[in-house]
């Protein structure tokens, strides 16, 4: 017993208190949100999380700062969400990562899908419309480039726009994007467009276009489905 008491230094006691407080906060948050939603095991919730009703959050999800979920939203196992709002009836699938070294945010509309293992970079803003399907795996939407840092030997801690430029990305309504695509900073993808799998989208895509390749080029125009 004496040996154990000797190990209870002020630093150890502070760590224990922080751990107990963190566990209590998670217990309270999970109890609050489980009343109208379905929560999996081993999830971490932020104190500022806002949800609608009938949401499903699967196991091993981490929800950090500034997350808003609408009604009937599904978050797949292992997802990491931060600075994101997700509209009604949308799904963010397994292992989706929101990464952020900047001041941006992510907005996803209603009835949209973000596929398995996709990456959303909110160094700048990402706006994704309604009825957008971004297939997985491994499609990434980037709003920054660190190429100038690498080429000029700039330290990682220097996040200035001069060495690490950012630009927003917009994906309009009714867009389908295949797996293993890369969407580059500053791109707007117009409504009713298709991005073929394995495409690098480096410039804007006009509405009703099918784009594919590296770099992406227009393959053909798409007819309006409502008029055919």
Secondary structure, 3 states (H helix, E strand, C coil): CHHHHHHCCHHHHHHHHHHHHHHHHHHHHHHHHCCCCEECCCCECCCCCEECCCCEECCCCEECCCEEECCCCEECCCCEECCEEECCCCEECCCCEEECCCCCCEEECCCCEECCCCEEECCCCEEECCCCEECCCCCEECCECCHHHHHHCCCCCCCCCCCCCECCEEECCCCEECCCCEECCCCEECCCCEECCCCEECCCECCCEEEECCCCEEEEECCCHHHC
